[in-house]
Amino acid sequence: MRKQLLCITAFLLLAAGSFLLADGCWIRTKAVFAQLLLQHAWEETLETGEWTKAWPWADTWPVARLQMDRLGVDLIVLEGDHGEVLAFGPGHLPESSLPGSGGHCILAGHRDSSFRFLQDLQPGDLLSLQGADGRVHCFEMQSSQVSTAETLYLQQQDSAALTLITCYPFSALQPGTDLRYLVSAEKLVLPETTGLVPHKVNL
């Protein structure tokens, strides 16, 4: 009886482990496939000049492409900041200026996925942000700070600026932290281009 119970327990543990492994592989596979669809949708947006959804039932669409060469960052930015959007990549806060419009653009992302790289950014690092018109704008990181969600207030600016927001601390295991990590960057006055900016520019 005891031997039979051990066999059943071992089988259940093996089955549970197999399920978790398969589930983890499926999540990663889905994320990779989603990125391919987002890249395709962004390329179509640049070609047609119209917002293009990555899949027909999506309630969001690509609005920009964010890159940071030193850390190997290449992300498609989606419209909106709710959970369904941030599950696939960084999102653009609708209340802020659209990427490339010349105002204050605010992007949010998860600390354990798309915006994990924020903890490694340093003042002086360059980020490139491509808008839907194909033009690429270069921003230089100025500073970072930690704030509580309740006291977080981001003022609109007349000059072009970029703010990146994620939850904090990065190492926290529990979701729902009340702290936010902010990165502030200012636009560099450089000739605008339709090509991406892959390397730091020496001024």
GROMACS elastic network, one bead per residue, 0.5 to 0.9 nm:
[ bonds ]
;  ai    aj funct       b0    kb
    1     4     6  0.50671   500
    1     5     6  0.62120   500
    1     6     6  0.86938   500
    2     5     6  0.50466   500
    2     6     6  0.62500   500
    2     7     6  0.86934   500
    3     6     6  0.51055   500
    3     7     6  0.62852   500
    3     8     6  0.87306   500
    4     7     6  0.51087   500
    4     8     6  0.62877   500
    4     9     6  0.86595   500
    5     8     6  0.51236   500
    5     9     6  0.61327   500
    5    10     6  0.85656   500
    6     9     6  0.50549   500
    6    10     6  0.60595   500
    6    11     6  0.85241   500
    7    10     6  0.51090   500
    7    11     6  0.61194   500
    7    12     6  0.86365   500
    8    11     6  0.50731   500
    8    12     6  0.61944   500
    8    13     6  0.86463   500
    9    12     6  0.51495   500
    9    13     6  0.61819   500
    9    14     6  0.85630   500
   10    13     6  0.51516   500
   10    14     6  0.61027   500
   10    15     6  0.85396   500
   11    14     6  0.50837   500
   11    15     6  0.60612   500
   11    16     6  0.85401   500
   12    15     6  0.50294   500
   12    16     6  0.60489   500
   12    17     6  0.84807   500
   13    16     6  0.50792   500
   13    17     6  0.60299   500
   13    18     6  0.85132   500
   14    17     6  0.50829   500
   14    18     6  0.60908   500
   14    19     6  0.85624   500
   15    18     6  0.51207   500
   15    19     6  0.61768   500
   15    20     6  0.87067   500
   16    19     6  0.50850   500
   16    20     6  0.62443   500
   16    21     6  0.86019   500
   17    20     6  0.51852   500
   17    21     6  0.61241   500
   17    22     6  0.85540   500
   18    21     6  0.50931   500
   18    22     6  0.60591   500
   18    23     6  0.84257   500
   19    22     6  0.51335   500
   19    23     6  0.59609   500
   19    24     6  0.85083   500
   20    24     6  0.60456   500
   20    25     6  0.85483   500
   21    24     6  0.51439   500
   21    25     6  0.62049   500
   21    26     6  0.85740   500
   22    25     6  0.50857   500
   22    26     6  0.60685   500
   22    27     6  0.86393   500
   23    26     6  0.50385   500
   23    27     6  0.62389   500
   23    28     6  0.87472   500
   24    27     6  0.51776   500
   24    28     6  0.63690   500
   24    29     6  0.85917   500
   25    28     6  0.52037   500
   25    29     6  0.60186   500
   25    30     6  0.84784   500
   26    30     6  0.59379   500
   26    31     6  0.84867   500
   27    30     6  0.51014   500
   27    31     6  0.61714   500
   27    32     6  0.87211   500
   28    31     6  0.50672   500
   28    32     6  0.62557   500
   28    33     6  0.86076   500
   29    32     6  0.52135   500
   29    33     6  0.61433   500
   29    34     6  0.85005   500
   30    33     6  0.50984   500
   30    34     6  0.59681   500
   30    35     6  0.85992   500
   31    34     6  0.50514   500
   31    35     6  0.62501   500
   31    36     6  0.88091   500
   31    87     6  0.87868   500
   31    88     6  0.69824   500
   32    35     6  0.51833   500
   32    36     6  0.65080   500
   32    37     6  0.88940   500
   33    36     6  0.51832   500
   33    37     6  0.64334   500
   33    38     6  0.87277   500
   34    37     6  0.50779   500
   34    38     6  0.61236   500
   34    39     6  0.86100   500
   34    54     6  0.79547   500
   34    88     6  0.71691   500
   35    39     6  0.60802   500
   35    40     6  0.85444   500
   35    75     6  0.86594   500
   35    76     6  0.79692   500
   35    88     6  0.75790   500
   35    89     6  0.85925   500
   36    39     6  0.51636   500
   36    40     6  0.62513   500
   36    41     6  0.86493   500
   36    54     6  0.89528   500
   37    40     6  0.51031   500
   37    41     6  0.61327   500
   37    42     6  0.86075   500
   37    53     6  0.89474   500
   37    54     6  0.53147   500
   37    55     6  0.74381   500
   38    41     6  0.50160   500
   38    42     6  0.60939   500
   38    43     6  0.86179   500
   38    53     6  0.79598   500
   38    54     6  0.51947   500
   38    55     6  0.85805   500
   38    61     6  0.82268   500
   38    62     6  0.69197   500
   38    76     6  0.67223   500
   38    78     6  0.88845   500
   38    88     6  0.89138   500
   39    42     6  0.51194   500
   39    43     6  0.62526   500
   39    44     6  0.86714   500
   39    54     6  0.82298   500
   39    62     6  0.86006   500
   39    75     6  0.88879   500
   39    76     6  0.69044   500
   40    43     6  0.51872   500
   40    44     6  0.62719   500
   40    45     6  0.86475   500
   40    54     6  0.73310   500
   41    44     6  0.50924   500
   41    45     6  0.61586   500
   41    46     6  0.87620   500
   41    51     6  0.83578   500
   41    52     6  0.55023   500
   41    53     6  0.61073   500
   41    54     6  0.50754   500
   41    55     6  0.85084   500
   41    61     6  0.79489   500
   41    62     6  0.69911   500
   42    46     6  0.63198   500
   42    47     6  0.86881   500
   42    51     6  0.82799   500
   42    52     6  0.70625   500
   42    53     6  0.85558   500
   42    54     6  0.81534   500
   42    61     6  0.84393   500
   42    62     6  0.58259   500
   42    63     6  0.76248   500
   42    64     6  0.77281   500
   42    65     6  0.80643   500
   42    76     6  0.75008   500
   42   132     6  0.81986   500
   43    46     6  0.51622   500
   43    47     6  0.62934   500
   43    48     6  0.87382   500
   44    47     6  0.50081   500
   44    48     6  0.60157   500
   44    49     6  0.79512   500
   44    50     6  0.80726   500
   44    51     6  0.83842   500
   44    52     6  0.67255   500
   45    48     6  0.53540   500
   45    49     6  0.52764   500
   45    50     6  0.52915   500
   45    51     6  0.54619   500
   45    52     6  0.55413   500
   45    53     6  0.88969   500
   45    62     6  0.79435   500
   45    63     6  0.84430   500
   45   132     6  0.66617   500
   45   133     6  0.86395   500
   46    49     6  0.54544   500
   46    50     6  0.76639   500
   46    51     6  0.87341   500
   46   131     6  0.86656   500
   46   132     6  0.58224   500
   46   133     6  0.63921   500
   46   134     6  0.59747   500
   47    50     6  0.82406   500
   47   134     6  0.88336   500
   48    51     6  0.83135   500
   48    52     6  0.88322   500
   49    52     6  0.89487   500
   49   132     6  0.68144   500
   49   133     6  0.67634   500
   50   132     6  0.81985   500
   51    61     6  0.65154   500
   51    62     6  0.70916   500
   51    63     6  0.73902   500
   51   132     6  0.81385   500
   52    55     6  0.87338   500
   52    61     6  0.60043   500
   52    62     6  0.70080   500
   53    56     6  0.64058   500
   53    57     6  0.82573   500
   53    58     6  0.63598   500
   53    59     6  0.80233   500
   53    60     6  0.66506   500
   53    62     6  0.70422   500
   54    57     6  0.87738   500
   54    58     6  0.69691   500
   54    60     6  0.83642   500
   54    61     6  0.66025   500
   54    62     6  0.77784   500
   55    58     6  0.55684   500
   55    61     6  0.89511   500
   56    59     6  0.86531   500
   58    61     6  0.73400   500
   59    79     6  0.88373   500
   59    84     6  0.87267   500
   59    85     6  0.83217   500
   60    78     6  0.63363   500
   60    79     6  0.54797   500
   60    80     6  0.68340   500
   60    84     6  0.89217   500
   60    85     6  0.68812   500
   61    77     6  0.83583   500
   61    78     6  0.53715   500
   61    79     6  0.57101   500
   61    80     6  0.87385   500
   62    65     6  0.80472   500
   62    76     6  0.63578   500
   62    77     6  0.55769   500
   62    79     6  0.62897   500
   62    91     6  0.89093   500
   62   132     6  0.85786   500
   63    76     6  0.76921   500
   63    77     6  0.57775   500
   63    78     6  0.55748   500
   63    79     6  0.61079   500
   63    91     6  0.88762   500
   63    92     6  0.78082   500
   63    98     6  0.77516   500
   63    99     6  0.71903   500
   63   130     6  0.87219   500
   63   131     6  0.67084   500
   63   132     6  0.60738   500
   64    75     6  0.84706   500
   64    76     6  0.60132   500
   64    78     6  0.71388   500
   64    79     6  0.88304   500
   64    92     6  0.87075   500
   64    98     6  0.86121   500
   64    99     6  0.62607   500
   64   100     6  0.83682   500
   64   129     6  0.66513   500
   64   130     6  0.54124   500
   64   132     6  0.61675   500
   65    74     6  0.71702   500
   65    75     6  0.56712   500
   65    77     6  0.56443   500
   65    78     6  0.89633   500
   65    99     6  0.89150   500
   65   128     6  0.80164   500
   65   129     6  0.56843   500
   65   130     6  0.50732   500
   65   131     6  0.69969   500
   65   132     6  0.87177   500
   65   136     6  0.88964   500
   66    73     6  0.74588   500
   66    74     6  0.58219   500
   66    75     6  0.51121   500
   66    76     6  0.63238   500
   66    77     6  0.68065   500
   66   127     6  0.71099   500
   66   128     6  0.58511   500
   66   130     6  0.66256   500
   67    71     6  0.89494   500
   67    72     6  0.76213   500
   67    73     6  0.50960   500
   67    75     6  0.63817   500
   67    76     6  0.88905   500
   67   126     6  0.88426   500
   67   127     6  0.57808   500
   67   128     6  0.52013   500
   67   129     6  0.65855   500
   67   130     6  0.85410   500
   67   196     6  0.81292   500
   67   197     6  0.79778   500
   67   198     6  0.76692   500
   68    71     6  0.59972   500
   68    72     6  0.60669   500
   68    74     6  0.67563   500
   68   125     6  0.81500   500
   68   126     6  0.65586   500
   68   128     6  0.64820   500
   68   197     6  0.85735   500
   68   198     6  0.72925   500
   68   199     6  0.83935   500
   69    73     6  0.61825   500
   69    74     6  0.81049   500
   69   126     6  0.80612   500
   69   127     6  0.77323   500
   69   128     6  0.87821   500
   69   197     6  0.82138   500
   69   198     6  0.53964   500
   69   199     6  0.60848   500
   69   200     6  0.78596   500
   70    73     6  0.77945   500
   70   125     6  0.81731   500
   70   126     6  0.86248   500
   70   198     6  0.86337   500
   70   199     6  0.77932   500
   70   200     6  0.83527   500
   71   117     6  0.71844   500
   71   120     6  0.80505   500
   71   121     6  0.83565   500
   73   114     6  0.87819   500
   73   117     6  0.77634   500
   75    89     6  0.69615   500
   75    90     6  0.74730   500
   75   114     6  0.74735   500
   76    88     6  0.89563   500
   76    89     6  0.67094   500
   76    90     6  0.72785   500
   76    91     6  0.88491   500
   77    89     6  0.63547   500
   77    90     6  0.51616   500
   77    91     6  0.54681   500
   77    92     6  0.66687   500
   77   107     6  0.80238   500
   78    81     6  0.83023   500
   78    85     6  0.67054   500
   78    86     6  0.80969   500
   78    88     6  0.82994   500
   78    89     6  0.68880   500
   78    90     6  0.62719   500
   78    92     6  0.60691   500
   79    85     6  0.75078   500
   79    90     6  0.86524   500
   79    91     6  0.54603   500
   79    93     6  0.71268   500
   79    94     6  0.70279   500
   80    85     6  0.63990   500
   80    86     6  0.82590   500
   80    90     6  0.88675   500
   80    91     6  0.52509   500
   80    92     6  0.52462   500
   80    93     6  0.54977   500
   80    94     6  0.59561   500
   80   108     6  0.89867   500
   81    84     6  0.82246   500
   81    85     6  0.61226   500
   81    86     6  0.63755   500
   81    90     6  0.78942   500
   81    91     6  0.50106   500
   81    92     6  0.62222   500
   81    93     6  0.57007   500
   81    94     6  0.78582   500
   81   107     6  0.81286   500
   81   108     6  0.66103   500
   81   109     6  0.81069   500
   82    85     6  0.55674   500
   82    86     6  0.64099   500
   82    87     6  0.88240   500
   82    91     6  0.80428   500
   83    86     6  0.51929   500
   83    87     6  0.61241   500
   84    87     6  0.54134   500
   84    88     6  0.73887   500
   85    88     6  0.58248   500
   85    89     6  0.67447   500
   85    90     6  0.74912   500
   85    91     6  0.63660   500
   86    89     6  0.50031   500
   86    90     6  0.54946   500
   86    91     6  0.59566   500
   86   108     6  0.77175   500
   86   109     6  0.58748   500
   86   110     6  0.66054   500
   86   114     6  0.82647   500
   87    90     6  0.82362   500
   87   109     6  0.85963   500
   87   110     6  0.78486   500
   87   113     6  0.86217   500
   87   114     6  0.88202   500
   88    91     6  0.88574   500
   88   114     6  0.81952   500
   89   108     6  0.89008   500
   89   109     6  0.65693   500
   89   110     6  0.79119   500
   89   113     6  0.78639   500
   89   114     6  0.55212   500
   89   115     6  0.83970   500
   90   107     6  0.64357   500
   90   108     6  0.54663   500
   90   110     6  0.73482   500
   90   114     6  0.61039   500
   90   115     6  0.71864   500
   91    94     6  0.89612   500
   91   106     6  0.85685   500
   91   107     6  0.54975   500
   91   108     6  0.52982   500
   91   109     6  0.63241   500
   92    95     6  0.86281   500
   92    96     6  0.76706   500
   92    97     6  0.87615   500
   92    98     6  0.76163   500
   92    99     6  0.81925   500
   92   105     6  0.75855   500
   92   106     6  0.60865   500
   92   108     6  0.65222   500
   93    96     6  0.56234   500
   93    97     6  0.82280   500
   93    98     6  0.86254   500
   93   105     6  0.78181   500
   93   106     6  0.57507   500
   93   107     6  0.59680   500
   93   108     6  0.71841   500
   94    97     6  0.74656   500
   94    98     6  0.77975   500
   94   106     6  0.85706   500
   95    98     6  0.89677   500
   95   105     6  0.89830   500
   95   106     6  0.84894   500
   96    99     6  0.89867   500
   96   103     6  0.78835   500
   96   104     6  0.61316   500
   96   105     6  0.53330   500
   96   106     6  0.58344   500
   96   107     6  0.87293   500
   96   156     6  0.72964   500
   97   100     6  0.82114   500
   97   101     6  0.63958   500
   97   102     6  0.75047   500
   97   103     6  0.52754   500
   97   104     6  0.53318   500
   97   106     6  0.73986   500
   97   156     6  0.84167   500
   98   101     6  0.54687   500
   98   102     6  0.81006   500
   98   103     6  0.75637   500
   98   104     6  0.80606   500
   98   105     6  0.59785   500
   98   106     6  0.84772   500
   98   131     6  0.80131   500
   99   102     6  0.76320   500
   99   103     6  0.81440   500
   99   104     6  0.84299   500
   99   105     6  0.58256   500
   99   106     6  0.84959   500
   99   129     6  0.69967   500
   99   130     6  0.72270   500
   99   131     6  0.53342   500
   99   132     6  0.79259   500
   99   137     6  0.87692   500
   99   162     6  0.86087   500
  100   103     6  0.78067   500
  100   105     6  0.81702   500
  100   129     6  0.72623   500
  100   130     6  0.68265   500
  100   132     6  0.78116   500
  100   133     6  0.81697   500
  100   135     6  0.73789   500
  100   136     6  0.75235   500
  100   137     6  0.66316   500
  100   160     6  0.83912   500
  101   104     6  0.85107   500
  101   105     6  0.83252   500
  101   131     6  0.79021   500
  101   160     6  0.80134   500
  102   105     6  0.82640   500
  102   158     6  0.79929   500
  102   159     6  0.66594   500
  102   161     6  0.77508   500
  102   187     6  0.89377   500
  103   156     6  0.76054   500
  103   157     6  0.62637   500
  103   158     6  0.58364   500
  103   159     6  0.56935   500
  103   161     6  0.63435   500
  103   162     6  0.84840   500
  104   155     6  0.83629   500
  104   156     6  0.58052   500
  104   157     6  0.54919   500
  104   158     6  0.72823   500
  104   159     6  0.70309   500
  104   160     6  0.54701   500
  104   162     6  0.58846   500
  104   163     6  0.75972   500
  105   156     6  0.87268   500
  105   160     6  0.76640   500
  105   161     6  0.62001   500
  105   163     6  0.63822   500
  105   164     6  0.86690   500
  106   154     6  0.86599   500
  106   161     6  0.84162   500
  106   162     6  0.59135   500
  106   164     6  0.59937   500
  106   165     6  0.75965   500
  107   162     6  0.77938   500
  107   163     6  0.62862   500
  107   165     6  0.62370   500
  107   166     6  0.88260   500
  108   115     6  0.77877   500
  108   163     6  0.84666   500
  108   164     6  0.57866   500
  108   166     6  0.58149   500
  109   112     6  0.88091   500
  109   113     6  0.76748   500
  109   114     6  0.58111   500
  109   115     6  0.51114   500
  109   116     6  0.83290   500
  109   164     6  0.78079   500
  109   165     6  0.64938   500
  109   166     6  0.53931   500
  109   167     6  0.81789   500
  110   113     6  0.54855   500
  110   114     6  0.58113   500
  110   115     6  0.54559   500
  110   116     6  0.70078   500
  110   165     6  0.85922   500
  110   166     6  0.57225   500
  110   167     6  0.67894   500
  111   114     6  0.69204   500
  111   115     6  0.50694   500
  111   117     6  0.80950   500
  111   118     6  0.80077   500
  111   119     6  0.87380   500
  111   165     6  0.88868   500
  111   166     6  0.54793   500
  111   167     6  0.57288   500
  111   168     6  0.72219   500
  111   169     6  0.82116   500
  111   170     6  0.58030   500
  111   171     6  0.87733   500
  111   181     6  0.89943   500
  112   115     6  0.68880   500
  112   116     6  0.51603   500
  112   117     6  0.89080   500
  112   170     6  0.69856   500
  112   171     6  0.84999   500
  113   116     6  0.53860   500
  113   117     6  0.83679   500
  114   117     6  0.74145   500
  115   118     6  0.56364   500
  115   119     6  0.83327   500
  115   164     6  0.82744   500
  115   165     6  0.80374   500
  115   166     6  0.65771   500
  116   119     6  0.64357   500
  116   120     6  0.82206   500
  116   166     6  0.83089   500
  116   170     6  0.72991   500
  117   120     6  0.54921   500
  117   121     6  0.67880   500
  118   121     6  0.52469   500
  118   122     6  0.87281   500
  118   164     6  0.80911   500
  118   165     6  0.86692   500
  118   166     6  0.81989   500
  118   181     6  0.84190   500
  118   182     6  0.85829   500
  118   183     6  0.73711   500
  119   122     6  0.84805   500
  119   170     6  0.74631   500
  119   181     6  0.86977   500
  121   124     6  0.87101   500
  121   125     6  0.65998   500
  121   141     6  0.77837   500
  121   144     6  0.88417   500
  121   183     6  0.84363   500
  122   125     6  0.56658   500
  122   141     6  0.69440   500
  122   142     6  0.82382   500
  122   143     6  0.78802   500
  122   144     6  0.86203   500
  123   126     6  0.87233   500
  123   140     6  0.74810   500
  123   142     6  0.51045   500
  123   143     6  0.59200   500
  123   144     6  0.82976   500
  123   185     6  0.87504   500
  124   140     6  0.55825   500
  124   141     6  0.52785   500
  124   142     6  0.64915   500
  124   143     6  0.88907   500
  125   139     6  0.83183   500
  125   140     6  0.56729   500
  125   141     6  0.54158   500
  125   142     6  0.83598   500
  125   200     6  0.75180   500
  126   138     6  0.66467   500
  126   139     6  0.55871   500
  126   141     6  0.63208   500
  126   185     6  0.85613   500
  126   197     6  0.89158   500
  126   199     6  0.81390   500
  126   200     6  0.61199   500
  126   201     6  0.80791   500
  127   137     6  0.83365   500
  127   138     6  0.57815   500
  127   139     6  0.51577   500
  127   140     6  0.63780   500
  127   141     6  0.75948   500
  127   185     6  0.83913   500
  127   197     6  0.81119   500
  127   198     6  0.88771   500
  127   200     6  0.87311   500
  128   136     6  0.63094   500
  128   137     6  0.56017   500
  128   139     6  0.61937   500
  128   140     6  0.88815   500
  128   196     6  0.69312   500
  128   197     6  0.59006   500
  128   198     6  0.78865   500
  129   135     6  0.83373   500
  129   136     6  0.54951   500
  129   137     6  0.52064   500
  129   138     6  0.63976   500
  129   139     6  0.77115   500
  129   196     6  0.81808   500
  129   197     6  0.87022   500
  130   133     6  0.79536   500
  130   134     6  0.60451   500
  130   135     6  0.55826   500
  130   137     6  0.62106   500
  130   138     6  0.87614   500
  130   194     6  0.79868   500
  130   195     6  0.86640   500
  130   196     6  0.72548   500
  131   134     6  0.55323   500
  131   135     6  0.57653   500
  131   136     6  0.64738   500
  131   137     6  0.79520   500
  132   135     6  0.75057   500
  133   136     6  0.88256   500
  133   194     6  0.83527   500
  134   193     6  0.79718   500
  134   194     6  0.51277   500
  134   195     6  0.78443   500
  135   192     6  0.62514   500
  135   193     6  0.53034   500
  135   195     6  0.72619   500
  135   196     6  0.83221   500
  136   192     6  0.61778   500
  136   193     6  0.55793   500
  136   194     6  0.57341   500
  136   195     6  0.65798   500
  136   196     6  0.59713   500
  136   197     6  0.72348   500
  137   187     6  0.70481   500
  137   188     6  0.77603   500
  137   189     6  0.88372   500
  137   190     6  0.81127   500
  137   191     6  0.88551   500
  137   192     6  0.64488   500
  137   193     6  0.77925   500
  137   196     6  0.86225   500
  137   197     6  0.82977   500
  138   186     6  0.84047   500
  138   187     6  0.57883   500
  138   188     6  0.57161   500
  138   189     6  0.80882   500
  138   190     6  0.75643   500
  138   192     6  0.85354   500
  138   197     6  0.72751   500
  139   161     6  0.76433   500
  139   162     6  0.71788   500
  139   185     6  0.56576   500
  139   186     6  0.51754   500
  139   188     6  0.55752   500
  140   184     6  0.84940   500
  140   185     6  0.51153   500
  140   186     6  0.54189   500
  140   187     6  0.63224   500
  140   188     6  0.66084   500
  141   144     6  0.83261   500
  141   162     6  0.87322   500
  141   183     6  0.71034   500
  141   184     6  0.59211   500
  141   186     6  0.65906   500
  141   187     6  0.89786   500
  142   183     6  0.76827   500
  142   184     6  0.56620   500
  142   185     6  0.51341   500
  142   186     6  0.68567   500
  143   182     6  0.83113   500
  143   183     6  0.59649   500
  143   184     6  0.54289   500
  143   185     6  0.71823   500
  144   181     6  0.71491   500
  144   182     6  0.53907   500
  144   184     6  0.61314   500
  145   180     6  0.83204   500
  145   181     6  0.59017   500
  145   182     6  0.53282   500
  145   183     6  0.67959   500
  145   184     6  0.85469   500
  146   168     6  0.75350   500
  146   169     6  0.89609   500
  146   179     6  0.67366   500
  146   180     6  0.56068   500
  146   182     6  0.62385   500
  147   150     6  0.84001   500
  147   151     6  0.68603   500
  147   152     6  0.61869   500
  147   168     6  0.89089   500
  147   178     6  0.85875   500
  147   179     6  0.57151   500
  147   180     6  0.52511   500
  147   181     6  0.65791   500
  147   182     6  0.76792   500
  148   151     6  0.54837   500
  148   152     6  0.60608   500
  148   178     6  0.56777   500
  148   180     6  0.58043   500
  148   181     6  0.87814   500
  149   152     6  0.51682   500
  149   153     6  0.86532   500
  149   177     6  0.88723   500
  149   178     6  0.55549   500
  149   179     6  0.58424   500
  149   180     6  0.61771   500
  150   153     6  0.84298   500
  150   178     6  0.78910   500
  150   179     6  0.88803   500
  152   180     6  0.80914   500
  154   163     6  0.87544   500
  156   159     6  0.89951   500
  157   160     6  0.71785   500
  157   161     6  0.73362   500
  158   161     6  0.86436   500
  159   186     6  0.85338   500
  159   187     6  0.83338   500
  160   186     6  0.66743   500
  160   187     6  0.57727   500
  161   184     6  0.75639   500
  161   185     6  0.59604   500
  161   187     6  0.58145   500
  162   183     6  0.81740   500
  162   184     6  0.60684   500
  162   185     6  0.50796   500
  162   186     6  0.62263   500
  162   187     6  0.75225   500
  163   182     6  0.67430   500
  163   183     6  0.55769   500
  163   185     6  0.62495   500
  163   186     6  0.87649   500
  164   181     6  0.81432   500
  164   182     6  0.56856   500
  164   183     6  0.50747   500
  164   184     6  0.67131   500
  164   185     6  0.84040   500
  165   180     6  0.66513   500
  165   181     6  0.56953   500
  165   183     6  0.66002   500
  166   170     6  0.87676   500
  166   179     6  0.87100   500
  166   180     6  0.56795   500
  166   181     6  0.53316   500
  166   182     6  0.67956   500
  166   183     6  0.89940   500
  167   170     6  0.71278   500
  167   175     6  0.87812   500
  167   176     6  0.82252   500
  167   177     6  0.66628   500
  167   178     6  0.76365   500
  167   179     6  0.59455   500
  167   181     6  0.58499   500
  167   182     6  0.88181   500
  168   171     6  0.78979   500
  168   172     6  0.73483   500
  168   177     6  0.67484   500
  168   178     6  0.78066   500
  168   179     6  0.51457   500
  168   180     6  0.50968   500
  168   181     6  0.55237   500
  169   172     6  0.55129   500
  169   177     6  0.79712   500
  169   179     6  0.72545   500
  169   180     6  0.79225   500
  169   181     6  0.77228   500
  170   173     6  0.86144   500
  170   181     6  0.89186   500
  172   175     6  0.74863   500
  172   177     6  0.81365   500
  174   177     6  0.73294   500
  176   179     6  0.88496   500
  177   180     6  0.80435   500
  187   190     6  0.86660   500
  189   192     6  0.85550   500
  190   193     6  0.89167   500
  192   195     6  0.88045   500
  193   196     6  0.75167   500
  193   197     6  0.85907   500
  197   200     6  0.78018   500
  197   201     6  0.86706   500
